Structure formats: C-alpha cells, structure tokens
C-alpha cells in the first residue's frame, strides 16, 4: 500500500468543485461518493487502482491517497486531480 496526502486550491464554489471532480472521476472509469464535504473515490489506472478520500474546505480540496500502484508517483496523481479544476 502506498500513501500520499496533498491539498489543491480551487476557485469555484464548493458545490461546483464537487460536481466537476465527480464528473471527471466517473468519466475516467472511476467511482466517487461524496457525502457533505467528504468523499471516497477509486480510479482505474494501468497497473491497478488509485483509492483515496477527499475533503472540501475553504476553497481547498484535501486529498488522501490510501492505495495506488507503486509505479505511479503521488505527483502525477496530484497533477491529474488538479487538472480537473
């Protein structure tokens, strides 16, 4: 199990950011469930799955990756999620 944590700033309203993240993850063969300001997601990637959680707060998304293929660096995952916004 590999783990990493990072924060991503966003300029949208929180509900809009949640909608964007949800659409992008599902459009990229992933699943996400958001309840209030917290959620959990799984994204299929070459070599396995990336799983983690998100928390929306004060124009920042806190992301905690709980499992990922060892060959995929945390920085790549952060860049992809950031590109959604």
One Martini backbone bead per residue (centre of mass of N, CA, C, O) as a GRO file, in nm:
protein
   85
    1UNK     BB    1   0.095   0.037   0.024
    2UNK     BB    2   0.027   0.362  -0.081
    3UNK     BB    3   0.091   0.704   0.036
    4UNK     BB    4  -0.082   1.031   0.007
    5UNK     BB    5  -0.075   1.394   0.059
    6UNK     BB    6  -0.293   1.673  -0.053
    7UNK     BB    7  -0.347   2.008  -0.173
    8UNK     BB    8  -0.619   2.187  -0.352
    9UNK     BB    9  -0.691   2.463  -0.516
   10UNK     BB   10  -1.000   2.657  -0.562
   11UNK     BB   11  -1.251   2.887  -0.726
   12UNK     BB   12  -1.496   2.751  -0.678
   13UNK     BB   13  -1.761   2.642  -0.569
   14UNK     BB   14  -1.806   2.368  -0.386
   15UNK     BB   15  -2.035   2.237  -0.560
   16UNK     BB   16  -1.882   2.265  -0.828
   17UNK     BB   17  -1.630   2.102  -0.750
   18UNK     BB   18  -1.779   1.838  -0.693
   19UNK     BB   19  -1.897   1.804  -0.975
   20UNK     BB   20  -1.634   1.798  -1.134
   21UNK     BB   21  -1.494   1.565  -0.990
   22UNK     BB   22  -1.715   1.355  -1.039
   23UNK     BB   23  -1.714   1.364  -1.349
   24UNK     BB   24  -1.413   1.301  -1.399
   25UNK     BB   25  -1.399   1.030  -1.256
   26UNK     BB   26  -1.630   0.886  -1.417
   27UNK     BB   27  -1.500   0.952  -1.705
   28UNK     BB   28  -1.230   0.777  -1.578
   29UNK     BB   29  -1.320   0.497  -1.455
   30UNK     BB   30  -1.469   0.593  -1.189
   31UNK     BB   31  -1.542   0.638  -0.834
   32UNK     BB   32  -1.780   0.845  -0.639
   33UNK     BB   33  -1.849   0.955  -0.294
   34UNK     BB   34  -2.049   1.220  -0.165
   35UNK     BB   35  -2.073   1.352   0.181
   36UNK     BB   36  -2.089   1.656   0.176
   37UNK     BB   37  -1.734   1.722   0.236
   38UNK     BB   38  -1.704   1.408   0.174
   39UNK     BB   39  -1.496   1.144   0.013
   40UNK     BB   40  -1.477   0.856  -0.210
   41UNK     BB   41  -1.230   0.689  -0.429
   42UNK     BB   42  -1.195   0.527  -0.762
   43UNK     BB   43  -0.924   0.457  -0.997
   44UNK     BB   44  -0.844   0.338  -1.299
   45UNK     BB   45  -0.519   0.203  -1.375
   46UNK     BB   46  -0.232   0.119  -1.471
   47UNK     BB   47  -0.183  -0.153  -1.244
   48UNK     BB   48  -0.475  -0.052  -1.117
   49UNK     BB   49  -0.559   0.140  -0.826
   50UNK     BB   50  -0.698   0.443  -0.702
   51UNK     BB   51  -0.731   0.533  -0.359
   52UNK     BB   52  -0.953   0.762  -0.170
   53UNK     BB   53  -0.984   1.092  -0.025
   54UNK     BB   54  -1.209   1.378   0.028
   55UNK     BB   55  -1.189   1.733   0.128
   56UNK     BB   56  -1.397   2.014   0.159
   57UNK     BB   57  -1.227   2.342   0.214
   58UNK     BB   58  -1.177   2.659   0.173
   59UNK     BB   59  -1.085   2.620  -0.137
   60UNK     BB   60  -1.003   2.315  -0.054
   61UNK     BB   61  -0.854   2.005  -0.137
   62UNK     BB   62  -0.827   1.712   0.042
   63UNK     BB   63  -0.593   1.450  -0.028
   64UNK     BB   64  -0.610   1.085   0.023
   65UNK     BB   65  -0.398   0.828  -0.046
   66UNK     BB   66  -0.431   0.474   0.023
   67UNK     BB   67  -0.395   0.361  -0.284
   68UNK     BB   68  -0.133   0.243  -0.519
   69UNK     BB   69   0.067   0.212  -0.757
   70UNK     BB   70   0.411   0.217  -0.729
   71UNK     BB   71   0.464   0.356  -1.030
   72UNK     BB   72   0.282   0.594  -0.918
   73UNK     BB   73   0.315   0.906  -0.851
   74UNK     BB   74   0.186   1.151  -0.658
   75UNK     BB   75   0.229   1.390  -0.858
   76UNK     BB   76   0.047   1.277  -1.081
   77UNK     BB   77  -0.216   1.268  -0.926
   78UNK     BB   78  -0.224   1.566  -0.854
   79UNK     BB   79  -0.223   1.675  -1.146
   80UNK     BB   80  -0.485   1.545  -1.238
   81UNK     BB   81  -0.678   1.666  -1.030
   82UNK     BB   82  -0.603   1.961  -1.091
   83UNK     BB   83  -0.697   1.952  -1.396
   84UNK     BB   84  -1.005   1.940  -1.335
   85UNK     BB   85  -0.999   2.259  -1.228
   0.00000   0.00000   0.00000
